[in-house]
Amino acid sequence: MRIGFPIPSKMLAALLGLSLVLGACGNDETVVGGPAVSDDSAEPALDGRQFWSISVLENGVERPLVDDTRISVRFNNGNISASAGCNSMGGPYQVDNDGQLTVREMASTEIGCDPERHAQDEFVAAVLTARPQLTLNGHDLTLATDTVRIQLLDTEVADPDRPILQTRWVVTGFIQGEMAMAMNVEPGREGWIEFSEDSQLTGFDGCVDFSAPATLSEGEIQFGEVTSEDCAEPSLYSEAFNTLFETDKAAFSIDGPRLTLLNAQDNGVTFRADE
């Protein structure tokens, strides 16, 4: 289960853009149905989960993926979404009682990409629309046709949430209302924060170092008074960073290596764990 607060749907769209990409446990292999199956007990097994490819076989031979790509598959509220390194694709799905996956009305973004990634997109789309056999065994998901077998692993195992304490979180962007944005900054001047076990927040806002008391509770951070030197040359970057502290509380959400802080005025900052 990912940690934190629900982000409003419009804001989520701003954060994720057009991307469509996005538990059950046990030792016995089971074939499960999706939300469209009449047996509602099958729904929690897939819904809200994302899986990453760990093996792709075609005609019994390993099919290498394009460098720095993976196949990602997510199930959410009766829809399946997938990506393979370029475009995102998906649509409503159902899994019948025999474990056969059917994706209806498959749609895709149309981002231009190199021929190798384009071919990989087509490969994944062909598998998903070929009514593959879907098998879920705990954290492991398999999609199989007569010629292709894709093994995937739940991202909560493949990419677990990083601890909020004693992790250096580096700024990746800013949130203002329903807008999400990134700003260029001189290399080495990226903002960052770090929470200590003694309820202290330290960081750098792109201009000066700062510190503040910070008390963490479930999904929320209570800030004390922020202490810092005056910034000699304030920038839009540092100003956007400091809008986070205009209220004394912020909700937080962690998704793998990503952290989002959002205050009551819908101003926030997005971060990535420095690993």
C-alpha positions in Angstrom: 0.0 0.0 0.0 1.4 3.4 -0.9 1.7 5.9 1.9 -0.1 9.2 2.2 -3.0 11.3 1.1 -5.3 11.1 -1.9 -4.3 13.7 -4.5 -7.4 15.4 -6.3 -8.0 13.9 -9.7 -7.3 17.2 -11.6 -4.1 17.7 -9.8 -3.1 14.1 -10.4 -3.7 14.7 -14.1 -1.4 17.7 -13.9 1.3 15.7 -12.2 1.1 12.7 -14.5 0.3 14.5 -17.8 -1.4 12.3 -20.4 0.2 9.1 -19.2 -2.2 6.2 -18.6 0.6 4.3 -16.8 0.2 3.8 -14.0 -2.8 -6.9 -2.6 -3.2 -10.3 -2.7 -0.8 -12.7 -0.9 -0.4 -16.4 -0.9 1.7 -19.4 -1.8 -0.9 -21.1 -4.1 -1.1 -20.1 -7.7 -4.5 -18.5 -8.5 -6.2 -17.2 -11.6 -8.2 -14.2 -10.7 -10.8 -12.0 -12.4 -10.9 -8.3 -12.7 -13.5 -5.8 -11.6 -15.8 -6.7 -14.5 -16.2 -10.2 -13.2 -19.5 -10.8 -11.3 -17.7 -12.2 -8.3 -16.7 -8.9 -6.5 -14.3 -10.8 -4.2 -11.8 -10.9 -7.1 -11.6 -7.1 -7.5 -9.1 -6.3 -4.7 -6.6 -8.8 -6.1 -5.8 -6.5 -9.1 -7.4 -3.2 -8.5 -5.0 -0.4 -7.5 -1.9 -2.4 -8.3 1.0 -1.8 -10.7 3.4 -4.4 -12.0 6.8 -4.1 -13.8 8.2 -6.7 -16.2 11.0 -8.9 -15.0 11.1 -11.4 -17.9 9.7 -11.5 -21.5 9.8 -14.7 -23.5 8.8 -15.0 -27.2 8.6 -18.5 -28.6 10.4 -19.7 -25.6 13.4 -17.3 -26.1 14.2 -14.2 -24.0 13.1 -11.1 -25.8 15.4 -8.2 -24.8 13.7 -4.9 -24.1 15.1 -1.6 -25.4 17.8 -0.2 -23.0 16.4 1.7 -20.0 12.8 0.6 -20.6 10.4 -1.9 -18.9 6.9 -3.0 -19.5 4.6 -1.5 -16.8 1.0 -2.6 -16.3 -1.5 -1.1 -13.9 -5.1 -2.0 -12.9 -7.3 0.7 -11.6 -11.1 0.9 -11.2 -11.9 -1.4 -14.1 -9.2 -0.1 -16.4 -5.9 -1.4 -17.4 -3.0 0.9 -18.5 0.4 0.0 -19.8 3.6 1.5 -21.1 6.7 0.0 -22.7 9.1 3.0 -22.9 7.3 5.5 -25.2 3.5 5.7 -25.4 0.9 4.8 -22.8 -2.1 2.6 -23.7 -5.1 1.2 -22.0 -8.8 0.8 -21.7 -11.6 -1.0 -19.8 -10.8 -4.7 -19.1 -12.3 -7.8 -17.8 -10.9 -11.2 -16.8 -13.3 -14.2 -17.3 -13.6 -17.1 -15.0 -11.0 -19.0 -17.0 -8.4 -16.2 -16.4 -8.6 -14.8 -19.9 -7.9 -11.0 -20.1 -9.9 -9.0 -22.5 -9.1 -5.3 -23.1 -11.9 -3.3 -24.8 -11.6 0.0 -26.6 -7.8 0.1 -26.4 -6.5 3.7 -26.7 -3.0 5.1 -26.8 -1.1 8.3 -26.7 0.7 9.3 -29.9 4.2 10.4 -28.8 6.8 10.2 -31.5 9.6 7.8 -30.5 12.4 5.9 -32.1 11.6 2.8 -34.2 12.8 0.4 -31.5 10.5 1.9 -28.8 7.7 2.1 -31.3 8.0 -1.6 -32.2 8.1 -2.4 -28.4 4.9 -0.5 -27.9 3.3 -2.4 -30.8 4.5 -5.7 -29.2 2.9 -4.9 -25.9 -0.4 -3.7 -27.5 -0.6 -6.9 -29.5 -0.2 -9.0 -26.4 -2.8 -7.1 -24.4 -5.3 -7.3 -27.3 -4.7 -11.0 -27.9 -6.8 -12.0 -24.9 -3.8 -13.4 -22.9 -4.1 -15.7 -19.9 -3.7 -13.7 -16.7 -2.3 -15.5 -13.7 -1.7 -13.8 -10.3 0.4 -15.5 -7.6 0.9 -13.2 -4.7 3.2 -10.4 -6.0 3.8 -12.2 -9.3 1.7 -11.6 -12.4 2.0 -13.5 -15.7 0.4 -12.6 -19.1 0.7 -15.5 -21.6 -0.4 -16.1 -25.2 0.5 -19.0 -27.4 3.9 -17.4 -28.2 4.6 -14.8 -25.6 5.0 -15.0 -21.8 5.5 -11.8 -19.8 6.3 -12.1 -16.1 5.8 -9.0 -13.9 6.4 -8.1 -10.3 4.3 -5.8 -8.1 6.0 -2.4 -7.8 5.5 -2.5 -4.0 8.1 -5.3 -4.1 10.1 -4.1 -7.1 10.1 -0.4 -6.1 9.1 -0.1 -2.4 8.3 3.2 -0.7 11.4 4.9 0.6 11.4 5.9 4.3 10.6 9.6 4.8 13.1 9.8 7.7 16.8 10.1 7.0 16.3 10.1 3.2 17.5 13.1 1.2 14.7 14.2 -1.0 15.7 16.3 -4.1 13.2 18.7 -5.7 11.7 17.6 -9.0 8.9 20.1 -9.4 6.3 22.4 -7.9 2.6 22.4 -7.5 0.4 25.6 -7.5 -3.3 24.8 -7.4 -4.0 22.5 -10.2 -0.8 23.2 -12.1 2.4 21.2 -11.8 5.6 22.7 -13.1 9.3 22.2 -13.3 11.9 25.0 -13.2 15.5 24.9 -14.5 18.1 25.4 -11.8 21.9 25.6 -12.0 23.4 22.1 -11.5 24.3 21.6 -7.9 21.8 24.2 -6.7 18.8 21.9 -6.6 16.6 22.2 -3.6 16.4 19.3 -1.1 15.0 18.4 2.3 15.7 15.8 4.9 13.7 14.7 8.0 15.6 13.5 11.1 14.5 11.1 13.8 14.5 14.0 16.3 11.7 15.8 14.5 13.9 18.3 12.6 13.7 19.3 9.0 16.8 20.6 7.2 17.1 21.6 3.6 18.2 23.9 0.9 15.7 26.0 -1.1 17.9 26.7 -4.1 19.3 29.8 -2.5 20.0 29.3 1.3 20.0 26.5 3.8 17.1 26.3 6.3 15.8 24.3 9.2 12.5 23.9 11.1 10.9 21.7 13.7 8.8 19.1 11.9 6.4 16.6 13.5 5.2 13.7 11.4 1.9 11.9 11.9 0.1 9.7 9.5 0.0 11.4 6.1 0.7 14.9 7.6 3.6 17.1 8.7 3.4 19.9 11.2 6.0 22.6 10.7 7.5 24.9 13.3 9.1 28.2 12.6 11.5 28.1 9.6 15.0 29.4 10.3 17.3 30.6 7.5 19.6 33.3 6.4 18.2 36.0 4.0 18.5 35.0 0.4 20.6 37.6 -1.5 19.2 36.8 -4.9 15.7 35.3 -4.6 14.5 33.4 -7.6 11.2 32.0 -8.8 12.6 28.6 -7.8 13.3 29.5 -4.2 10.0 31.4 -3.9 8.0 28.5 -5.3 9.8 26.2 -2.8 9.0 28.4 0.2 5.2 28.7 -0.6 5.2 25.2 1.0 5.7 26.9 4.4 2.9 29.5 4.0 0.8 27.2 6.2 2.0 25.3 9.2 0.9 21.9 7.9 1.4 19.9 4.8 0.0 16.5 3.7 2.6 14.1 2.3 2.4 11.1 0.0 5.2 8.6 -0.8 5.1 6.5 -4.0 8.3 4.4 -4.4 11.1 7.0 -4.6 8.7 10.0 -5.0 7.5 12.3 -2.3 4.8 14.9 -2.6 4.2 17.6 0.0 1.0 19.7 -0.4 -0.2 22.4 2.0 -3.8 23.6 2.7 -3.4 26.3 0.0 -2.7 23.6 -2.6 0.9 24.8 -2.9 3.5 22.0 -2.8 6.7 20.5 -3.9 7.5 17.1 -5.5 10.7 15.3 -4.7 12.7 12.2 -5.6 14.9 10.2 -3.2 18.6 10.9 -3.8 19.9 7.4 -4.3 
